[in-house]
Amino acid sequence: MNCGDGTTSKKFVWARRASYTESAAVVHSASRLTGGDSTYTPSLVHTGYQILAAAKSIYVFPMKADGYPIAQGARTETGGGKPPYTAFREDAFRAIVSGNLGASIGNVGFNAADILGHEGAHLWGSQHPQTYGIPWGFQP
């Protein structure tokens, strides 16, 4: 979360599980992705979200914790003996579910397609910095 003084702090927050309808909308939005690269293709990312939706492993977390804005727009975890999941911050989630992939998320120059593609690449085992800078777009 952004602490308001230029620093950030980590805090655990509760996330809710996306409904079946919301998960299906995430999968549909992922089917509209373009771009990617030779390793992380839109098709591969779409498949990852299909798997997550079937496993009921898509979550939503709040915009704020203890009154401070949460800086991270999404989080994906894989491995470590836990089932994979992706959790989206409410603003990113709403944009993705509504199909508004061009919506600006936060104030760092990312849109919903960037977040959806970036997190989808993480589903295939890649961690930072390999997924930074991969260009993601979307079909209307």
C-alpha positions, 0 to 999 in steps of 0.5 A, spaced: 500 500 500 502 507 498 503 510 505 502 517 503 509 519 504 512 516 498 514 509 501 510 503 501 508 497 506 506 490 505 499 488 508 495 482 508 488 483 505 482 479 504 480 478 497 473 475 495 472 469 490 470 472 483 463 469 481 462 464 475 459 470 471 465 474 473 470 469 472 467 467 465 468 475 463 475 475 465 476 469 460 472 473 455 476 479 456 483 474 455 480 472 449 481 479 446 488 480 448 493 481 442 500 482 443 504 478 447 511 476 445 514 469 442 514 466 449 507 469 452 502 469 447 495 471 447 492 464 446 497 462 452 494 467 457 487 466 455 488 458 456 491 460 463 485 464 465 480 458 463 484 454 467 483 459 473 476 460 472 475 452 472 479 452 479 475 458 481 481 461 483 480 468 480 479 473 486 478 481 487 481 485 493 480 492 495 482 499 493 485 501 500 487 497 506 487 501 513 485 507 509 491 507 504 491 506 497 493 499 495 499 500 490 499 493 486 493 492 481 494 485 481 497 479 484 499 472 481 502 466 485 504 459 482 508 454 485 510 453 492 505 448 494 499 452 493 494 452 487 495 458 482 491 464 483 490 471 480 487 476 484 485 483 481 484 490 485 477 492 484 478 497 479 482 493 474 477 487 476 471 492 474 475 494 467 476 487 465 470 484 467 466 490 463 470 488 457 474 495 458 481 493 457 483 500 455 481 503 462 487 506 465 489 503 472 492 507 477 497 512 475 503 509 472 501 508 465 498 501 465 491 499 462 487 493 464 489 489 458 496 490 460 495 488 467 491 482 464 496 480 460 502 481 465 498 477 470 497 471 465 504 471 463 505 469 470 501 463 470 506 460 466 512 460 471 515 467 469 517 472 474 519 479 474 523 482 470 521 477 464 514 479 464 515 487 464 515 490 457 511 485 454 506 489 449 499 487 450 493 490 446 486 488 445 481 487 440 475 491 440 
